Amino acid sequence: MIHDEITDFAAALPPMRGLMGLDLGEKTIGVAVSDALWSVASPLETVRRRKFGLDAARLVELIAARGIGGLVLGLPRNMDGTEGPRCQSTRAFARNLAKLPALEALPIGFWDERLSTVAAERALLEADTSRKRRAEVIDHVAASYILQGVLDRLGHLRAAR
């Protein structure tokens, strides 16, 4: 089930199961995961995109192996907040994932990912990471920035109760 609002997404999440964040690119999918307490996001891997079926199979594998309770996709809005073709593509990817029997009960949410790759790049530069290494890890580091944003928001929602 797909949720546009983070509050609806939060209400649908099962307790004590990690979350997975995705940074969808044209050639790769950055993957990050959280702990079961929803406190910290960790970069996991970058999936090279091929066909939807192969990409989805790898994601289903990771979700099952890690006991993931919810999925967050970075929504690449334009800087003015509008949605362009990349947002449409992300939403279509989410709809296709939600149709898979293995994932039909998994809550899927979106998070505004504007500047997540810029933040990830800056962090890698500050860590004095080589250009080659940055290219290898940028996508899953960006996914962890997206997921951490969601985790922080979930923490605020829990604190407000």
Secondary structure as the mmCIF struct_conf table of DSSP 4:
data_model
#
loop_
_struct_conf.conf_type_id
_struct_conf.id
_struct_conf.beg_label_comp_id
_struct_conf.beg_label_asym_id
_struct_conf.beg_label_seq_id
_struct_conf.end_label_comp_id
_struct_conf.end_label_asym_id
_struct_conf.end_label_seq_id
STRN STRN1 ILE A 2 HIS A 3
BEND BEND1 ASP A 4 GLU A 5
HELX_RH_AL_P HELX_RH_AL_P1 ILE A 6 ALA A 12
HELX_LH_PP_P HELX_LH_PP_P1 LEU A 13 PRO A 14
TURN_TY1_P TURN_TY1_P1 PRO A 15 MET A 16
STRN STRN2 LEU A 19 LEU A 24
BEND BEND2 GLU A 26 LYS A 27
STRN STRN3 THR A 28 SER A 34
TURN_TY1_P TURN_TY1_P2 ALA A 36 LEU A 37
BEND BEND3 TRP A 38 TRP A 38
STRN STRN4 ALA A 41 ARG A 48
HELX_LH_PP_P HELX_LH_PP_P2 ARG A 49 ARG A 49
HELX_RH_AL_P HELX_RH_AL_P2 PHE A 52 ARG A 66
TURN_TY1_P TURN_TY1_P3 GLY A 67 GLY A 67
STRN STRN5 GLY A 70 LEU A 75
TURN_TY1_P TURN_TY1_P4 MET A 79 ASP A 80
BEND BEND4 GLY A 81 GLY A 81
HELX_RH_AL_P HELX_RH_AL_P3 PRO A 85 ALA A 98
TURN_TY1_P TURN_TY1_P5 LYS A 99 LYS A 99
BEND BEND5 LEU A 100 LEU A 100
TURN_TY1_P TURN_TY1_P6 PRO A 101 ALA A 105
BEND BEND6 LEU A 106 LEU A 106
STRN STRN6 ILE A 108 ASP A 112
TURN_TY1_P TURN_TY1_P7 ARG A 114 LEU A 115
HELX_RH_AL_P HELX_RH_AL_P4 SER A 116 GLU A 126
TURN_TY1_P TURN_TY1_P8 ALA A 127 ASP A 128
HELX_RH_AL_P HELX_RH_AL_P5 ARG A 131 ALA A 160
#
